[in-house]
Amino acid sequence: MVKRNLMVVGLALLLSACGFQLRGTGDAEFALTEIDLQARDSHGQTVQQLKDLLESNDVHVHPGARYSLNLANEQTRQRTASYTSSARSAEYELTTTLDYEFRGPQNTQLLRDRVEVQRVYVHDSNNLIGSSQEGDQLRQEMRRELLQQLVMRVQRVSQAQLDALQATAEAKARAEAEALEAQQRMLDAQPQQSPVELPNQ
């Protein structure tokens, strides 16, 4: 028994030494040290929870940051997945999506992506209160998972990566502006045709 306990303790120490952690525990490491956080609903739960999470992991969230993370659009859709034989209960599928984007100076869009979570729950018309509570709890769990997915994406984004994307976007904008200017110069250089004069009758 003592040997077994020692083996379990030794295994736990070995796992913790190599950095093993249960999913959802421990601190997340971010490549970015600062970011501006924008959202349509600036006081919504998603943006507030994300801000708290970023700041608790040493990411300075402030409006003066060079780059911003915009939570562009969060939507939850519900559809009926199936009915029971009595038609009193039904399975509903909930889908929550969050579109996000990184933007640079002059509001240049650098990266755009989406995270999505789906869940199915049973709605019982004989127990409306219980079904409603279950739906609310499920939505909270889905928001947590949505944030977890988003955090995993944001963790991998570095300042150097955003700098490179910003430089590419600026070079593309300059090339487009120069092409427009060249096209306008060509149009200006073309001789204008004089109006046709009709012979006197």
N, C-alpha and C positions, 0 to 999 in steps of 0.2 A: 504493500500500500504506500509506504514511504517512497519506494523507488518510483512508483507511478506518479506520485505528486511532484517529485523532483523532476521527472521527465516533462511533465506538463509545464512547470515553472520554467524549465530550461528552454522549452520550445517557445513559450511566450516571450522570453527575453530575446531569443534569437530572431523572432519575427519583428519585434519592436526595434531591434538594432538595425535590421535591413530596411526600415522605413515602412513596413506594412501597417496599414490602417484600415479599419472598416470603412465602407462607403459612407460618405456624408459626414465623416468625423475629421478632426484635424484642420489645420490652416491650409488654405489654398495659396499657392505661390504665383504671383502675377509678374509678367515681364515688364508691364507698364508701371511707372511710379506715380503718374498723375493722369487725370482724365476729366473732361467736363461731361456731365450726365444730363441729357435732355429727354423729355417725354411729352407727349400730348397732354397727358394727365400728370402734371408734375407732383401732385400730392397723392397719387394712387399707391396702392400697396406694393405693386411690382417694383416701381422705381425707388420707393423708400427702402424696401428690403434689399434691393441691389446696392443702393448707396451705402447702407449699413455694412453689408458684406464686404464691399470694396474697401471702405475705410478701416474695417477691423483687420484687413490684410495689408495695411500700409500703402494703399493706393489713395493719394490725395485727390479728392473730388472737389473741383472748384471751377468757376466760369473762366478763369484766366488761363486754363490749360490750352496747349496748342491744338490738341485733338479732342473731339467730342464723340461720345457714344450716344446715339439717338435711338430710343425705343419708339420706332415709327408707328407701329400699329399692333395692338393686342386685341384679339378677337376670340370669343368662345361661341362655338356652334353646337347645337343639340339636334340630334335626329333619332327617330325611333328605329331601333335595331331589330326588335322582334316583339311579338305579342304572345302571352300565355294562352292556354286553351280557354280559360274563362274570360279572356279579354279584359280582366280587371287589373292585371299587372302587365307591365311592359318593360323591356330592356331598352335603355337609352344610351346612345353613344355620345359622349362629350369630347369635343376637339377644341383645344386651345392652341392658338398660334401667336407667335410674337415675331414681328419683323423688326430687325435692328440694322443699324448702319454706323460705320465710322466716318466722320467728316473732318476735314482739315481746314486750314485758313481759307477765307473767302467761301466758306460753306461747301467746299469741294467734296463730293462723295468719293470715298476711297474703297470701302468695302460694304457689301450689303448681303444679308443672309436671313434665314428664318429658322426658328426652333419650334417644335411641335410636340404636343402630348395628347394621347388619346386614352380614354377610359370608358368602360361600360358599367352601368349600374342599373339595378332593378327598381322601378317605381311601382309601389303598391298603392292602388287607389283606396284600399281599406285602411291604410296607415299613412295618411298624408303627412302628418307631422314627422314621423320617423323617416319617411322617404325624403322630405325636404331637408332634414338635418343631415342625412347621408349625402345628399347632393351637395350641400354647402361644404361638408368636410372633404368630399372628393375634389371640389374645386380648389380648396386650400392646398391639398396634396399635389394637385396638378400644377399649381403656381410654384410650389417648392421645386418640383421636378423640372419645370420650365426654366427656373432660375439656375438650377444645377447644370442643365445643358448649356445655358448661356455663359455661365461662369467658366465652364470647360473650354468654350470657344475663345472667350476674352483672355483667358490665361496665356494662350499661345501667341497672342498678338504683341509684338514688341515695338518700341519706339523706332528702331531702325527699319522695320517693315513698313510702318506708316510713313516714315520719311521718304522711303523709296517710292511708295505709291503716290505720295504728294508730288515728288519730283516728276514722275511719269505723267501725272495729270496736268501739271503746269506746262511740261514740254508739249503735250498734245494740244493744250489750249493755245500755246504760242504758234504751233504749226498751223492750226486751223485759222487763226487770226491772220497769219502771213499769207495763207492761200487765198483768203477773202480779199486782202489788200492787193495781191497780184492780179486777181480776177478783175477787181475794180480798175486797176491801172490799165489793163488790156482794153476794157470797155471804154475808158476815157481816151485812149490813144486812137481808137477807131474813128475815121472821118465821118462826120455827120452828113447824111444826104440832104441836099437842099430840096425844098418843096418843088414839086413839078409845076411848071408854068404852062398854062393852056394858051394856044395861039389865039390872037385876036380874030374875031369873026368879021 
